[in-house]
Amino acid sequence: MSLTPQQRKQFFALLKKINDAIEAGQFATPLKKLAELDKKYPRQSTVLMLMGKANAKRGRHAESISFYKQAVDCNDKDANARYDYAYALKKGGKFDLSLLECERALYYQPNHFNALRHKCSVLTDLDRVNDANKAWNDLRRLTSKDEHNINHLLAIAISGARLAPKVRDAQESIDDIKQYIDDELINDELRIAGHWQTGRLNDHLEQYDEAFIAYKASKEVKKAQWNPDVYTKRVDKLIDCWTNGSKIPTSTIDGSRLIFIIGMMRSGTSLTEQMITQIKAITPGGEMNAITRQVAPIDPANIPYQPSLAYTRDRYTKQMIQKMAKEAMVYYNEVARTGSITDKQPYNYANVPLIAHMFPGCKIIHCVRDPMDCMLSNYTQAFARPHMQTHDLFWLGRYYRDYERMMQAWHTLDEVDMIDLHYEKLVNDPEAESKRVMEFLGFDWSQDILNFHTSKRTISTASREQVRKPMYTSSVQKYKRYESHLDELKHGLGIQD
């Protein structure tokens, strides 16, 4: 790219503006501008990496990985680009490839702090704790105690905390984090992670008041405004769109191969997918965005941090429904050309009637969990993407009530073929509940379903550690440990004391 000094200055000023917009949760306009820049200045790694970043933040991991790969191809000896590529691979659930890219980054720059830290993280994700501990000790040696980079010191403490309580002491790890977390120079992402790890370890130590304080501190770091009243009005429009008797056409594309697993986040969708995909005829798709990417362009609101909702009735002509179904089916066919495919994108609960019209014959499993447990789990989880409604207990309660209204409405629709699966029933009687689900799906039951925790399949969501364990009931009524802190959640849920 041949630019004058002034043009170069303007170019990088524009990239900074685009990056700031992406960080603020805006994606459509930045991606459009980046596409224009990529066309005008092809093979510019900075442009490609921003395209990767924007797609990652909106959960489009395949596209993110592709752009980061292109950036690496522009300069295969760039350790920073390889680290970013490794990070994108991890977010897309490709842990082994992510580890390989870490090693390549470290080959070109042996003392690359972020690459070494990421290597430790991926090894932890893969449950290779002894290897992860070795990488962590390498990280500590790289940055001695007299190092003045306070962010590096906290990052090391957080990486060590992830190894607790398996190979490190939980309280010692908490104390390590507390040395640095309140320093004014700490960046937001590390502060969030540090508070969250402190919460997790305090929970393990049964120090629940301390744990809640830490979880709350984590949520307060980047708490942008969420307006529950605005969201409720949008949900009203969505329900009206699909239940007022207006005839919306159905596509001619057979959806009988598709199994949608929906529900609130932390309601058991990952567990459900892991169980039913032990049947060889069912291929796991994970959290796909095949449906949400069809809705986003025609949601007139385009409100930052709020999910797109399919309430534009006038847009759902026969031609539009057919087009959306064809485009979405491309992504499902990439997962598998034969047999059944799961899509466990939880947010698809808002798209249930649209899905039924796009893919007649599809099956929908609705995962349901006690609202207090489910919303507490949302509040105490550090999500990879910004789900702003999870940053406030009252907002969460209101959000759940709108979700509940939606699901009640969808159950009245004749075109929707859906079964409810209650988390509490599943963990208490997994054989009976899984048999009921498999009968609904039209598959024979297998003992393999109950041995889901032995599967080698990797999980890239917040539930990855849970689904590697045998079935357990310790998360049922977990909210009681924190009940003294949950008045705002009860208020949002409309629960009377």
C-alpha positions as CSV (number, residue, x, y, z in Angstrom):
1,M,0.0,0.0,0.0
2,S,1.6,3.2,-1.2
3,L,0.3,6.2,0.7
4,T,1.6,9.7,1.4
5,P,2.3,10.4,5.1
6,Q,-0.9,12.4,5.3
7,Q,-3.0,9.6,3.7
8,R,-1.3,7.0,6.0
9,K,-2.2,9.2,9.0
10,Q,-5.9,9.4,7.8
11,F,-5.9,5.6,7.1
12,F,-4.9,4.6,10.6
13,A,-7.1,7.3,12.2
14,L,-10.0,5.7,10.4
15,L,-9.0,2.2,11.6
16,K,-8.9,3.5,15.2
17,K,-12.4,5.0,14.7
18,I,-13.6,1.6,13.4
19,N,-12.0,-0.2,16.3
20,D,-13.6,2.1,18.8
21,A,-17.0,1.4,17.2
22,I,-16.4,-2.4,17.4
23,E,-15.5,-2.1,21.0
24,A,-18.7,-0.2,21.6
25,G,-20.8,-3.1,20.3
26,Q,-21.4,-1.7,16.8
27,F,-20.7,-4.0,13.9
28,A,-22.8,-3.4,10.8
29,T,-21.2,0.0,9.8
30,P,-17.6,-0.9,10.8
31,L,-17.8,-4.2,8.8
32,K,-19.1,-2.3,5.7
33,K,-16.3,0.2,5.9
34,L,-13.7,-2.5,6.5
35,A,-15.0,-4.4,3.4
36,E,-14.5,-1.2,1.4
37,L,-11.0,-0.8,2.7
38,D,-10.2,-4.4,2.0
39,K,-11.3,-3.9,-1.6
40,K,-9.3,-0.7,-2.0
41,Y,-6.2,-1.9,-0.1
42,P,-6.1,-5.7,-0.5
43,R,-4.0,-7.9,1.9
44,Q,-3.6,-5.3,4.6
45,S,-3.3,-7.3,7.8
46,T,-4.6,-4.5,10.0
47,V,-7.8,-4.4,8.0
48,L,-8.2,-8.1,8.0
49,M,-7.5,-8.4,11.7
50,L,-10.2,-5.8,12.5
51,M,-12.6,-7.8,10.3
52,G,-11.7,-10.9,12.3
53,K,-12.3,-9.0,15.6
54,A,-15.7,-7.6,14.6
55,N,-16.9,-11.1,13.5
56,A,-15.6,-12.6,16.7
57,K,-17.5,-10.1,18.8
58,R,-20.7,-10.9,17.1
59,G,-20.1,-14.7,17.5
60,R,-19.4,-15.4,13.9
61,H,-16.3,-17.5,14.6
62,A,-15.9,-19.2,11.2
63,E,-15.7,-15.8,9.5
64,S,-13.4,-14.5,12.3
65,I,-11.0,-17.4,11.9
66,S,-11.0,-16.9,8.1
67,F,-10.0,-13.2,8.3
68,Y,-7.3,-13.8,10.9
69,K,-5.9,-16.6,8.8
70,Q,-5.7,-14.2,5.8
71,A,-3.9,-11.7,8.1
72,V,-1.4,-14.4,9.0
73,D,-0.9,-15.3,5.4
74,C,0.1,-11.7,4.7
75,N,3.1,-12.1,7.0
76,D,3.5,-15.6,8.4
77,K,6.4,-14.5,10.7
78,D,4.3,-12.0,12.5
79,A,4.0,-13.4,16.0
80,N,1.3,-10.9,17.0
81,A,-0.9,-11.9,14.1
82,R,-0.4,-15.6,14.9
83,Y,-1.4,-15.0,18.5
84,D,-4.6,-13.2,17.4
85,Y,-5.3,-16.1,15.0
86,A,-4.7,-18.6,17.9
87,Y,-7.2,-16.7,20.1
88,A,-9.8,-16.7,17.3
89,L,-9.4,-20.5,16.9
90,K,-9.9,-21.0,20.6
91,K,-13.1,-19.0,20.5
92,G,-14.3,-21.1,17.6
93,G,-13.7,-24.3,19.6
94,K,-10.6,-25.4,17.7
95,F,-8.4,-25.9,20.7
96,D,-5.8,-28.1,19.2
97,L,-5.2,-25.8,16.2
98,S,-5.1,-22.8,18.6
99,L,-2.4,-24.5,20.6
100,L,-0.4,-25.1,17.3
101,E,-0.6,-21.4,16.4
102,C,0.6,-20.5,19.9
103,E,3.6,-22.7,19.3
104,R,4.2,-21.0,15.9
105,A,4.0,-17.6,17.5
106,L,6.5,-18.6,20.2
107,Y,8.8,-20.0,17.5
108,Y,9.1,-16.6,15.9
109,Q,9.1,-14.7,19.2
110,P,10.0,-17.0,22.2
111,N,9.2,-14.3,24.8
112,H,5.8,-13.4,23.4
113,F,3.9,-12.9,26.7
114,N,0.4,-13.2,25.3
115,A,1.1,-16.2,23.2
116,L,2.7,-18.0,26.2
117,R,-0.2,-17.0,28.4
118,H,-2.7,-18.2,25.7
119,K,-0.8,-21.5,25.5
120,C,-1.4,-22.0,29.2
121,S,-5.1,-21.1,28.8
122,V,-5.6,-23.6,25.9
123,L,-3.8,-26.4,27.8
124,T,-6.1,-25.7,30.8
125,D,-9.2,-25.8,28.5
126,L,-8.0,-29.2,27.2
127,D,-7.6,-30.3,30.8
128,R,-3.9,-30.9,30.3
129,V,-3.3,-29.4,33.7
130,N,0.3,-30.6,34.2
131,D,1.3,-29.2,30.8
132,A,-0.6,-26.0,31.6
133,N,1.2,-25.7,35.0
134,K,4.5,-26.0,33.2
135,A,3.5,-23.2,30.8
136,W,2.4,-21.1,33.7
137,N,5.8,-21.5,35.4
138,D,7.4,-20.5,32.1
139,L,5.2,-17.4,32.1
140,R,6.2,-16.5,35.7
141,R,9.9,-16.9,34.8
142,L,9.4,-14.6,31.8
143,T,8.0,-11.8,34.0
144,S,9.9,-11.6,37.3
145,K,8.4,-10.0,40.4
146,D,10.2,-6.7,39.9
147,E,8.4,-6.4,36.5
148,H,6.7,-3.0,36.4
149,N,3.9,-4.1,33.9
150,I,1.1,-4.5,36.5
151,N,-1.2,-5.9,33.8
152,H,1.2,-8.8,33.1
153,L,1.4,-9.5,36.8
154,L,-2.4,-9.8,37.1
155,A,-2.6,-11.8,33.9
156,I,-0.1,-14.3,35.4
157,A,-2.1,-14.5,38.6
158,I,-5.4,-15.1,36.7
159,S,-3.7,-17.9,34.6
160,G,-2.5,-19.5,37.8
161,A,-6.0,-19.2,39.3
162,R,-7.5,-21.2,36.5
163,L,-5.3,-24.1,37.6
164,A,-6.9,-23.9,41.1
165,P,-8.0,-26.0,42.8
166,K,-6.7,-28.9,40.7
167,V,-2.9,-28.1,41.0
168,R,-2.9,-24.8,42.9
169,D,-4.3,-23.7,46.2
170,A,-7.5,-21.8,45.9
171,Q,-6.9,-19.2,48.6
172,E,-3.3,-18.6,47.5
173,S,-4.6,-17.9,44.0
174,I,-7.2,-15.5,45.4
175,D,-4.5,-13.7,47.3
176,D,-2.3,-13.5,44.2
177,I,-5.1,-11.7,42.3
178,K,-5.9,-9.3,45.1
179,Q,-2.4,-7.9,45.0
180,Y,-3.0,-6.3,41.7
181,I,-6.7,-6.1,40.8
182,D,-7.4,-2.7,42.4
183,D,-4.5,-0.9,40.7
184,E,-5.8,1.9,38.5
185,L,-3.6,0.8,35.6
186,I,-5.3,-2.5,35.2
187,N,-7.2,-2.8,32.0
188,D,-10.9,-3.7,32.0
189,E,-10.7,-7.2,30.5
190,L,-8.2,-8.3,33.1
191,R,-10.1,-6.7,35.9
192,I,-13.3,-8.6,34.8
193,A,-11.4,-11.9,34.6
194,G,-9.7,-11.3,37.9
195,H,-12.9,-10.6,39.8
196,W,-14.6,-13.6,38.2
197,Q,-11.8,-16.0,39.1
198,T,-11.9,-14.7,42.6
199,G,-15.7,-15.3,42.7
200,R,-15.3,-18.8,41.3
201,L,-12.6,-19.8,43.9
202,N,-14.5,-18.3,46.8
203,D,-17.5,-20.3,45.7
204,H,-15.3,-23.4,45.7
205,L,-14.2,-22.5,49.3
206,E,-17.9,-22.1,50.2
207,Q,-17.3,-18.4,51.0
208,Y,-20.5,-17.3,49.3
209,D,-20.7,-13.7,50.5
210,E,-17.1,-13.0,49.2
211,A,-17.9,-14.9,46.0
212,F,-21.0,-12.7,45.3
213,I,-19.0,-9.5,46.0
214,A,-16.4,-10.6,43.4
215,Y,-19.0,-11.6,40.8
216,K,-20.8,-8.3,41.2
217,A,-17.5,-6.4,40.9
218,S,-16.9,-8.3,37.6
219,K,-20.2,-7.3,36.2
220,E,-19.8,-3.6,37.2
221,V,-16.6,-3.1,35.2
222,K,-18.2,-2.6,31.8
223,K,-21.8,-2.2,32.6
224,A,-23.5,-0.5,29.7
225,Q,-27.1,0.5,29.8
226,W,-29.8,-2.1,29.2
227,N,-33.4,-0.8,29.1
228,P,-35.8,-3.6,30.0
229,D,-38.8,-1.4,29.1
230,V,-37.5,-1.0,25.5
231,Y,-36.9,-4.7,25.3
232,T,-40.3,-5.6,26.6
233,K,-42.0,-3.4,23.9
234,R,-39.9,-5.2,21.3
235,V,-41.0,-8.5,22.6
236,D,-44.6,-7.4,22.4
237,K,-44.1,-6.7,18.7
238,L,-42.5,-10.0,18.2
239,I,-45.3,-12.0,19.8
240,D,-47.9,-9.9,17.9
241,C,-46.1,-10.6,14.6
242,W,-46.5,-14.4,14.9
243,T,-49.7,-14.9,16.9
244,N,-52.2,-12.3,15.7
245,G,-53.6,-14.6,13.0
246,S,-51.7,-13.0,10.1
247,K,-50.7,-15.8,7.6
248,I,-47.0,-15.9,7.2
249,P,-45.9,-18.3,4.4
250,T,-43.7,-21.4,4.9
251,S,-40.7,-22.4,2.8
252,T,-40.6,-25.6,0.7
253,I,-37.2,-26.6,2.2
254,D,-37.4,-29.8,4.3
255,G,-36.2,-29.1,7.8
256,S,-36.6,-32.7,9.2
257,R,-32.7,-33.0,9.5
258,L,-32.5,-30.1,11.9
259,I,-32.7,-30.2,15.7
260,F,-32.8,-26.9,17.4
261,I,-31.8,-26.8,21.1
262,I,-33.0,-23.5,22.6
263,G,-33.5,-21.8,26.0
264,M,-32.1,-19.2,28.2
265,M,-28.3,-19.3,28.5
266,R,-27.2,-21.6,31.3
267,S,-30.4,-23.7,31.0
268,G,-28.7,-27.0,29.9
269,T,-28.4,-26.6,26.2
270,S,-24.8,-27.7,26.1
271,L,-25.6,-30.7,28.2
272,T,-28.5,-31.6,26.1
273,E,-26.5,-31.4,22.8
274,Q,-23.7,-33.4,24.3
275,M,-26.1,-36.2,25.3
276,I,-28.1,-36.6,22.2
277,T,-25.1,-36.3,19.8
278,Q,-23.7,-39.5,21.2
279,I,-26.1,-41.0,18.6
280,K,-23.9,-41.3,15.5
281,A,-26.7,-40.2,13.2
282,I,-26.8,-36.8,14.9
283,T,-23.9,-34.3,14.2
284,P,-23.3,-31.5,16.7
285,G,-23.4,-28.0,15.2
286,G,-22.8,-26.1,18.5
287,E,-23.9,-22.5,18.8
288,M,-24.6,-21.7,15.2
289,N,-25.6,-18.3,13.8
290,A,-27.4,-19.6,10.7
291,I,-30.7,-18.1,11.9
292,T,-29.6,-15.0,13.7
293,R,-27.6,-13.8,10.7
294,Q,-30.8,-13.9,8.7
295,V,-32.7,-11.9,11.2
296,A,-30.1,-9.2,12.0
297,P,-30.3,-7.4,8.6
298,I,-34.1,-6.9,8.8
299,D,-34.4,-5.9,12.5
300,P,-35.3,-2.2,12.2
301,A,-34.2,-1.4,15.8
302,N,-30.5,-2.3,15.5
303,I,-30.0,-1.5,19.2
304,P,-26.5,-2.1,20.7
305,Y,-26.3,-5.1,23.0
306,Q,-29.9,-6.2,22.3
307,P,-30.5,-9.3,20.2
308,S,-32.2,-8.9,16.8
309,L,-35.9,-9.8,16.8
310,A,-37.9,-11.1,13.9
311,Y,-41.0,-8.8,14.2
312,T,-41.1,-7.2,10.8
313,R,-44.2,-9.1,9.5
314,D,-44.4,-7.3,6.2
315,R,-40.9,-8.6,5.2
316,Y,-41.8,-12.2,5.6
317,T,-43.1,-12.9,2.1
318,K,-42.9,-16.4,0.5
319,Q,-39.8,-15.2,-1.4
320,M,-38.1,-13.9,1.7
321,I,-38.8,-16.9,3.8
322,Q,-37.5,-19.2,1.0
323,K,-34.4,-17.0,0.6
324,M,-33.6,-17.0,4.3
325,A,-34.0,-20.8,4.5
326,K,-31.7,-21.5,1.6
327,E,-29.0,-19.2,2.9
328,A,-29.2,-20.7,6.4
329,M,-29.2,-24.3,5.1
330,V,-25.8,-23.6,3.5
331,Y,-24.3,-23.4,7.0
332,Y,-26.0,-26.6,8.2
333,N,-24.8,-28.5,5.1
334,E,-21.3,-27.4,6.0
335,V,-21.7,-29.2,9.3
336,A,-23.0,-32.4,7.7
337,R,-24.6,-33.4,4.4
338,T,-26.4,-36.4,5.8
339,G,-28.1,-37.3,9.0
340,S,-29.4,-34.9,11.6
341,I,-27.7,-31.7,12.8
342,T,-28.1,-29.8,16.1
343,D,-28.0,-26.1,16.4
344,K,-27.8,-25.1,20.1
345,Q,-27.8,-21.4,19.8
346,P,-29.8,-20.4,22.9
347,Y,-31.0,-17.1,21.5
348,N,-33.0,-19.0,18.9
349,Y,-35.8,-19.2,21.5
350,A,-36.9,-15.8,20.1
351,N,-36.8,-17.2,16.6
352,V,-39.0,-20.3,17.2
353,P,-41.9,-19.4,14.9
354,L,-39.6,-18.1,12.2
355,I,-37.6,-21.3,12.3
356,A,-40.8,-23.4,12.0
357,H,-41.7,-21.4,8.9
358,M,-38.2,-21.6,7.4
359,F,-37.7,-25.3,8.1
360,P,-41.0,-27.2,8.2
361,G,-40.4,-30.6,9.8
362,C,-37.7,-29.5,12.2
363,K,-37.7,-30.5,15.8
364,I,-37.1,-28.1,18.7
365,I,-35.9,-29.0,22.2
366,H,-36.7,-26.2,24.7
367,C,-34.4,-26.4,27.7
368,V,-36.0,-25.0,30.9
369,R,-34.4,-24.3,34.3
370,D,-35.6,-22.9,37.5
371,P,-35.5,-19.1,36.9
372,M,-33.6,-18.3,40.1
373,D,-30.9,-20.8,39.4
374,C,-30.7,-19.9,35.7
375,M,-30.5,-16.2,36.2
376,L,-28.0,-16.5,39.0
377,S,-25.8,-18.6,36.7
378,N,-26.1,-15.9,34.1
379,Y,-25.0,-13.3,36.6
380,T,-22.1,-15.3,37.9
381,Q,-20.8,-16.2,34.5
382,A,-18.1,-14.4,32.5
383,F,-19.3,-14.6,29.0
384,A,-17.0,-14.2,26.0
385,R,-19.4,-11.9,24.3
386,P,-21.2,-8.9,25.9
387,H,-24.7,-10.0,27.1
388,M,-25.5,-6.7,28.8
389,Q,-28.8,-8.0,30.4
390,T,-26.6,-10.3,32.6
391,H,-24.9,-7.3,34.3
392,D,-27.8,-6.5,36.6
393,L,-30.0,-8.7,38.7
394,F,-33.2,-6.7,38.1
395,W,-32.5,-6.6,34.3
396,L,-32.1,-10.4,34.4
397,G,-35.4,-10.9,36.1
398,R,-37.2,-8.7,33.6
399,Y,-35.4,-10.4,30.8
400,Y,-36.5,-13.8,32.0
401,R,-40.1,-12.7,32.2
402,D,-40.1,-11.6,28.6
403,Y,-38.5,-14.9,27.6
404,E,-41.2,-16.8,29.5
405,R,-43.9,-14.8,27.7
406,M,-42.4,-15.7,24.3
407,M,-42.2,-19.4,25.1
408,Q,-45.8,-19.5,26.3
409,A,-46.8,-17.8,23.0
410,W,-44.8,-20.2,20.8
411,H,-46.4,-23.2,22.5
412,T,-49.8,-22.1,21.1
413,L,-48.6,-22.3,17.5
414,D,-49.6,-25.4,15.5
415,E,-46.6,-25.2,13.2
416,V,-44.1,-25.4,16.1
417,D,-43.0,-29.0,17.0
418,M,-41.4,-28.5,20.3
419,I,-40.7,-30.4,23.6
420,D,-39.8,-28.9,27.0
421,L,-36.9,-30.5,28.8
422,H,-36.5,-29.4,32.4
423,Y,-33.0,-29.3,33.7
424,E,-33.9,-30.5,37.2
425,K,-35.8,-33.5,35.8
426,L,-32.9,-34.3,33.5
427,V,-30.2,-34.4,36.1
428,N,-32.4,-36.3,38.6
429,D,-33.5,-39.0,36.1
430,P,-31.3,-38.7,33.0
431,E,-32.3,-42.1,31.5
432,A,-36.1,-41.4,31.6
433,E,-35.8,-37.9,30.3
434,S,-33.3,-38.7,27.5
435,K,-35.6,-41.6,26.4
436,R,-38.5,-39.1,26.2
437,V,-36.4,-36.7,24.1
438,M,-35.1,-39.4,21.8
439,E,-38.7,-40.7,21.2
440,F,-39.7,-37.1,20.3
441,L,-36.7,-36.9,17.9
442,G,-37.5,-40.3,16.4
443,F,-34.3,-42.1,17.4
444,D,-33.6,-45.2,19.3
445,W,-32.2,-44.6,22.8
446,S,-28.6,-45.8,23.6
447,Q,-26.7,-46.2,26.8
448,D,-24.0,-44.0,25.2
449,I,-26.2,-41.0,25.8
450,L,-25.6,-41.4,29.6
451,N,-21.8,-41.6,29.0
452,F,-21.7,-38.2,27.3
453,H,-18.9,-37.0,29.6
454,T,-16.5,-39.4,28.0
455,S,-16.9,-37.8,24.6
456,K,-13.8,-36.4,22.9
457,R,-15.8,-33.6,21.3
458,T,-14.7,-30.1,22.4
459,I,-17.1,-27.5,23.7
460,S,-16.3,-23.8,23.1
461,T,-19.0,-22.3,25.3
462,A,-19.1,-21.4,29.0
463,S,-20.4,-24.9,29.8
464,R,-17.4,-26.8,28.5
465,E,-16.1,-27.8,31.9
466,Q,-19.5,-29.0,33.1
467,V,-20.2,-31.4,30.2
468,R,-16.9,-33.2,30.8
469,K,-18.3,-34.4,34.1
470,P,-20.8,-37.2,34.9
471,M,-24.3,-36.0,35.6
472,Y,-24.5,-34.1,38.9
473,T,-27.3,-32.3,40.8
474,S,-25.2,-29.8,42.8
475,S,-26.4,-26.9,40.6
476,V,-30.1,-27.5,41.5
477,Q,-31.2,-24.8,43.9
478,K,-27.7,-23.3,44.0
479,Y,-29.3,-19.9,44.3
480,K,-30.1,-20.6,48.0
481,R,-26.4,-20.1,48.8
482,Y,-26.7,-16.6,47.6
483,E,-30.3,-15.8,48.4
484,S,-29.5,-12.9,50.8
485,H,-28.1,-11.0,47.8
486,L,-31.0,-11.7,45.3
487,D,-33.8,-9.3,46.2
488,E,-33.3,-7.4,43.0
489,L,-33.6,-10.6,40.9
490,K,-36.8,-11.5,42.7
491,H,-38.1,-8.0,42.1
492,G,-37.3,-8.3,38.4
493,L,-39.0,-11.8,38.2
494,G,-42.0,-10.5,40.0
495,I,-41.6,-13.0,42.9
496,Q,-43.5,-12.0,46.0
497,D,-41.6,-12.4,49.2
